[in-house]
Amino acid sequence: MQLLAPFQLGSLSIPNRVLFAPLTRTRADAENVPGALMARYYAQRASAGLIIAEATMVASDAQAWPHQPGIHSPAQVAGWRSVTDAVHAAGGRIYLQIWHPGRATHPALNKGAQPVSASARAIRGGHIHTPEGKLPYPEPRALRTEELPGIVAQFRRAAENAKLAGFDGVQVHGAHGYLLDQFLRDGVNDRSDDYGGTVAKRARLLFEVVDAACAVFGAGRVGVRVSPLVHSNDTSDSDPLGLVAQVARECERRRLGFLELRHGRHDAPEEIEVAAVARRHFTGALVRNGGFTREAGEEAIQAGLADAVAYGVLFLANPDLPMRFLKKAPLNEPDTTTFYGGASPRGYVDYPGLPT
């Protein structure tokens, strides 16, 4: 079974192609510091070919949920070190997903700071949970061209801190309508400077961040996540195939460790077409994510449209997922009411493994 076969993911050797996808679980403390509970959670899933830890704040004014982790303070670095030590002691490998929400946040979560974005366009519809209750998304401030090197510097420091914390690499989050995706997709980005207009210009900030991360870890230990067809946070693009082709070419030029495609539904014809375009332009490790079963993951690898598959909810509820796949064992059902839970261990570290 190819899904359970060893693989070379960039410069990282992995024992199987079943990756643990980054999932926001809101279990850090009030200062956004990971603790013992998070260390236990990730160590339980160390049999993954690679763990990609959840979206993690690159700056103190980049919070989108209470109790989400950061990587911008010494205490957060120390907290994450306890996580990576636990994962490595259990025989695992772990990358950190470095992330900025851009307009997908609220001043109530960031000491009054106005959100920033590619353009001064608020997220239409929907609300955000804040300490003041459920509120509509505010209009963001468009980042000035001269501010963008500062954003890149935030991501570079995040990568440096991730290395100090013992991570094996990083993934740059360019998906789901967060800051880098707000520059990438023309449904949000209406800039007229060198970061707007053509898809090459819209991708410029993403790859300046990627290059900063590569300077810290080396290109073979850096991944990129994009979601060309996912409309999270009111984000869209007029030419998703052209967008993924541009991203794939830039990843190929840098020989990045991997490119992850986050699908809405992996088996939708348009998502399969996105994967085919990415495969055409990127010869490195292609990771796909979006509702895969064991059988569908194996089929994607056998068809050459994936090298590895990232599993989210299935891995959340089944900490020994690769072994369950090997034995074709029954799967635990996820408890959706506990996906986001503050300090609670329920539905986080209490899913049973297979009997030994």
Secondary structure as UniProt FT lines:
FT   HELIX           2..4
FT   STRAND          7..9
FT   TURN            10..11
FT   STRAND          12..14
FT   STRAND          18..20
FT   TURN            30..31
FT   HELIX           36..44
FT   TURN            45..47
FT   STRAND          51..57
FT   TURN            60..61
FT   TURN            66..67
FT   HELIX           74..89
FT   TURN            90..91
FT   STRAND          94..99
FT   TURN            102..103
FT   HELIX           107..109
FT   TURN            110..112
FT   STRAND          116..117
FT   STRAND          127..130
FT   TURN            131..132
FT   STRAND          133..136
FT   STRAND          141..142
FT   HELIX           145..147
FT   HELIX           148..164
FT   TURN            165..166
FT   STRAND          169..173
FT   TURN            176..177
FT   HELIX           179..184
FT   TURN            186..188
FT   TURN            194..195
FT   HELIX           199..202
FT   HELIX           204..217
FT   HELIX           219..221
FT   STRAND          222..226
FT   TURN            228..229
FT   TURN            232..234
FT   HELIX           240..254
FT   STRAND          258..262
FT   TURN            266..267
FT   HELIX           269..281
FT   STRAND          285..289
FT   HELIX           294..302
FT   TURN            303..304
FT   STRAND          308..311
FT   HELIX           313..317
FT   TURN            319..320
FT   HELIX           321..327
FT   HELIX           336..338
FT   TURN            342..343
FT   TURN            346..349
//
